[in-house]
Amino acid sequence: MSTSIAFLICTEAGPIEDYSLLLVESIRKFGGSLKDAPIYSFEVRNTPDISQKTSKALKALDVVHVREFLNNKYPDFAFANQPCLGTWAEENLDADILVLLDSDQILFNEPEEVLLPSEYDIGVRPVFIKNVGSEGQNDPNEEYWQKLYEIVGNRYNMFVTTTVDKKNIRAYWNAGLVVVKRNLGLFSNWKNNLEKVLESKIQPRNGGIFYVSQTTMAATICAMTENVWTLSPQYNYPISLHNRVPESEQIRSFDNLVSIHYTNSNKFRDNGLDKSLASLNNLDRSSQKYQWLFEYFAKHWTASNGMPI
């Protein structure tokens, strides 16, 4: 029996519209056997409508756009959008697997691993750098994680190795790409736990509320399942941190990547994606997919600041 999937993205008025369009274009072009999989785009806050141009483009790419105010309890906290839209998908879709993607991702090859081995419930990548993560006892961030576990629960004592600075920390995964079996109910649990954590007002020592949603997701996973598949390094590759990735682990051609995540975006995007990519070391600029991306920039994005036109 074949496994069905659905891609989930968040699209709000402004630059994110154009990031979403680039992501969807890349899925439809490079997604292989999954290129025609259903894609659902969400506006979940009472913000200005996306433009008619974007709406028409999404429709032309066979994307279902859902405008429903799902993030109504914490509408000023954009990171609550993810578990809110994911909960809607759990309740309203019949796909076996839900694939949540940040809009600042670009797909370059068929994402075969999102189909998940049968024994796993979730597929994710560890966070890029330790930041608010905890290496355990005596770590300055440990107190926050213990408080988080008190609220959320922690059945499985898991650790991961960060992908860039190579720290062994309590299980803490990047929320930019989350693959989950729908019947697990991860998103509804994440949403409920996030509301509890926000009400408790606990926050990491450094970074404050910015990291609360992602850390709550990690704690929720640890409370629900130990069957977590670590996606290969070709997924959710931190392109904006490429120069900090150990040279032996740098992926130097878009042809060899499944998806890049141009997070850490203020610097990376505001400098212009074309200029930012040009600043990366040991990157194959002759690859077909690198050339496709630059042609996309030339057609849709201004060269001076990397922002959409």
Buried (B, 14 or more C-beta within 10 A) or exposed (E): EEEBBBBBBBBBEBBBBBBBBBBBBBBBBBBEEBEEBBBBBBBBBEBEEBEEEBBEBBEEBEBEBBBEEBBEEBBEBBBBBBBBBBBBBBEEBEBBBBBBBBBBBBBBBBBEBBBBEEEBBBBBBBBBBBBBBBBEEEBEBBEBBEBBBEBBBBEBEBBBEBBBBEBEBBBBBBBBBBBBBBEBBBBBBBBBBBBBBBEEEBBBEEEEBBBBBBBBBBBBBBBBBBBBBBBEBBBBBBBBBBBEBEEEEBBBBBBBBBBBBBBBBEEBBEBBBBBBBEEBEEBBEEBEBBEBBBEBBEEEBEEEBBBBE
